[in-house]
Amino acid sequence: MREHTGSNWHAYVNHTFVQQLAQGTLPITAFKHYLVQDYLFLTHFARAYALLVSKLRSVRHMRFATASLNATLDELPLHIHYCAQWGIDEKQLQTATEAFETIAYTRYVLDIGHAGDSLDLLSALLPCVAGYAEIGLTLLQRPDVQLERHPYAAWIHNYGDAAYLDGVKSALALTDELWRERGTESRFDEVSAIFTTATQLETRFWQMGLNAASEASA
C-alpha cells in the first residue's frame, strides 16, 4: 500500500514541516499549533481503535487492537505534559477548536471504520502509525540531525522509541493476518485507495502547522 501511494508517501514523510523540524528551524508557532491539533487528533484516534475492537472477531485480534487503544489513551497524559513544556496547559487543549484539517482527517478515518470492515479501518489508521515510525527512525539515523540542544529532540526520540516501534509492529502484524483472512486481489485497490487518502490527509495535517505560522506572522 505504501508503494501504491506513488509520490504521496514521499510528500508525507518528507514534508517541509518534517524537514524544518529535523533541522530545528521549524517556527515554534507552527509546532505549538500542531501539538494542540495532535491532541485533538489522538482523542479521535482512540475512538477509531475502540471501533476497531468492535469489528474484530477473534479474542487475540481484539487484544492487539485493545493494546493500541490503551497505548493511544496512555499517550494523552504524556502529550499534555509535553505541551505544558511549551506553555500550553490542559484547559487550552481541551477547549481548543478543531482545525478543518483535523476534522477532515479524523472524520474520514471514523467514516471508513463505520462503513467498512476491520481491514478498511486499519488501512486508514496505518499511515499515521507507520509513517511516524518511519519519520522518527529516519531522523534518528540522519547524520545531519544533531539532537544535542535540539528544540524538538524529545518529539523525534518518541517516534523512534522501542515501545512505539513495538506497537507499530503489532499493527502491521494484525494487518497481515486480516489480509490473509479476508483480503483478495480485487480488494487491494480499495484498501490502497483508503491508505492513500489517509496519507494525503497526513500531509495536509503537516501543512496546517506551517499555515498557522504564516498566518501568525502576516
Secondary structure as UniProt FT lines:
FT   HELIX           3..5
FT   HELIX           7..13
FT   HELIX           16..23
FT   HELIX           28..55
FT   HELIX           59..85
FT   TURN            86..87
FT   HELIX           90..95
FT   HELIX           100..115
FT   HELIX           118..141
FT   TURN            143..144
FT   TURN            148..149
FT   TURN            151..152
FT   HELIX           153..159
FT   HELIX           162..182
FT   HELIX           185..217
//
